[in-house]
Amino acid sequence: MTIPYPQAKRLCTASEYQLLEAARPENLNRLKAAALKAKIARTRTFLGKWRDLGISQSRRAKAGATPERTAQKAAWFAEAIRRFEAQGAKLEKAAETAARQAAQKAKKAARPKPATPAPTKRGSRAKGNPLKSPGAVATQGKVRKIRIAQSGQKGRLRGHVLAAGRRNQAKRNAR
């Protein structure tokens, strides 16, 4: 629902119109979270006022119909609350995203940086083999992975499989 602002200016008090004016899409982006919460609370009081007034007026009326202007004001404030709450959800989501990113940056900064291997000379004897290049520092896990990759195996062999292979080769060699 759109709020007809010229008509709202004629029907509303100054404080009511300020809230409706703040609910305009171009004005919503300027509001901070605290101001937005205050506007939501104030708009809820006006919405309650106009709904209650509409109910009491409809009871007094013989036809039971709610007067138009009262119902119109209640609808405007309901729309204003909807807009404020939607903007509040956007701000909350943005704050969560910023907090998550800040936590990730802090976690990344707290992580120790891995030691970089010493630069190798160009044209060394062992091109492509980091185990044999001069000045290369490798941990035991890296060495194991490199050896497995160089052997052409799919993965690390378990001890009992290795032993069985060695026994079979010993039998073949004994023949």
C-alpha positions in Angstrom: 0.0 0.0 0.0 1.2 3.4 -0.8 0.8 6.4 1.5 -0.6 9.5 -0.2 1.6 12.1 1.5 -0.3 15.2 0.5 -3.5 13.7 1.9 -1.7 12.4 5.0 -0.3 15.9 5.7 -3.8 17.3 5.7 -5.2 14.6 8.0 -2.4 13.9 10.5 -0.8 15.9 13.3 2.8 17.1 12.9 4.3 14.3 14.9 2.2 11.7 13.1 3.2 13.1 9.7 6.9 13.1 10.7 6.7 9.3 11.3 4.9 8.8 8.0 7.5 11.0 6.3 10.3 8.9 7.8 8.7 5.8 6.4 9.3 7.0 2.8 11.7 4.7 1.0 14.2 7.4 0.4 14.3 8.4 4.1 14.5 4.9 5.4 18.1 4.4 4.4 19.2 7.4 6.5 18.0 5.9 9.8 20.3 4.2 12.2 19.2 1.1 14.2 18.5 2.9 17.4 16.4 5.6 15.7 14.6 2.9 13.7 13.6 1.1 16.9 12.3 4.3 18.4 10.3 5.1 15.3 8.8 1.6 15.3 7.7 2.0 19.0 6.2 5.4 18.3 4.4 4.2 15.2 3.0 1.2 17.1 1.4 3.6 19.7 -0.2 5.6 16.9 -1.4 2.5 15.2 -2.9 1.3 18.4 -4.5 4.6 19.0 -6.2 4.7 15.6 -7.3 1.1 15.7 -8.9 1.5 19.1 -10.5 4.8 18.0 -11.9 3.1 14.9 -13.4 0.3 17.0 -15.0 2.6 19.5 -16.3 4.8 16.7 -17.8 1.9 14.8 -19.6 0.8 18.0 -21.1 4.2 18.3 -22.1 4.3 14.7 -25.5 2.8 13.9 -24.4 1.0 10.8 -21.3 -0.4 12.5 -19.0 0.8 9.8 -15.6 2.3 10.8 -15.2 5.9 9.8 -13.1 6.3 6.6 -10.4 8.7 7.9 -9.8 6.7 11.1 -9.4 3.4 9.1 -7.2 5.2 6.6 -4.8 6.5 9.3 -4.7 3.0 10.8 -3.8 1.5 7.4 -1.1 4.2 6.9 0.6 3.5 10.3 0.4 -0.3 9.6 2.2 0.3 6.3 4.8 2.5 8.1 5.5 -0.2 10.6 5.9 -2.8 7.9 8.4 -0.6 6.1 10.3 0.2 9.4 10.5 -3.5 10.3 11.7 -4.4 6.8 14.5 -1.8 7.1 15.3 -3.1 10.5 15.7 -6.6 9.2 18.1 -5.3 6.5 20.1 -3.4 9.0 20.3 -6.5 11.3 21.4 -8.7 8.4 24.1 -6.2 7.4 25.3 -6.0 11.0 25.5 -9.8 11.2 27.4 -9.9 7.9 29.9 -7.3 9.1 30.4 -9.0 12.4 31.0 -12.4 10.6 33.5 -10.8 8.3 35.3 -9.1 11.1 35.5 -12.4 13.0 36.9 -14.1 9.9 39.5 -11.4 9.5 40.5 -11.7 13.2 40.7 -15.5 12.9 42.7 -15.2 9.8 45.1 -12.7 11.4 45.5 -14.9 14.4 46.5 -17.9 12.4 50.3 -18.4 12.2 51.7 -17.9 8.7 53.3 -20.9 7.1 57.0 -20.9 6.7 58.0 -20.2 3.1 60.7 -22.4 1.6 63.9 -20.7 0.7 64.1 -19.7 -2.9 65.8 -22.3 -5.2 68.4 -21.5 -7.8 67.3 -21.5 -11.4 68.7 -24.4 -13.3 69.2 -26.7 -10.3 69.8 -30.4 -10.9 66.5 -31.4 -9.4 63.9 -29.5 -11.5 60.4 -30.2 -10.3 61.5 -32.3 -7.3 61.1 -30.2 -4.1 62.8 -33.0 -2.0 66.1 -32.7 -3.9 66.2 -29.0 -4.5 68.8 -27.1 -2.5 67.5 -25.1 0.4 64.0 -26.6 0.3 62.4 -27.2 3.7 59.8 -29.9 3.8 58.0 -31.4 6.7 57.5 -35.2 7.0 53.9 -35.0 5.9 54.8 -33.1 2.8 57.6 -35.5 2.0 55.2 -38.5 2.3 52.6 -36.8 0.0 55.3 -36.0 -2.6 56.7 -39.6 -2.6 53.2 -41.0 -3.0 52.5 -38.6 -5.9 55.8 -39.5 -7.6 55.3 -43.3 -7.3 52.0 -43.0 -9.2 50.0 -44.7 -6.5 46.5 -43.5 -5.7 47.1 -43.2 -2.0 49.2 -44.3 1.0 49.6 -48.1 1.4 48.9 -49.6 4.7 51.6 -51.6 6.5 50.1 -55.1 6.1 49.7 -54.5 2.3 53.3 -53.3 2.0 54.5 -56.4 3.9 52.5 -58.7 1.7 54.0 -57.1 -1.4 57.5 -57.4 0.0 57.0 -61.1 0.8 55.7 -61.9 -2.7 58.6 -60.1 -4.2 61.0 -62.1 -2.0 59.4 -65.3 -3.2 59.8 -64.3 -6.8 63.4 -63.3 -6.2 64.1 -66.7 -4.6 63.1 -68.7 -7.7 
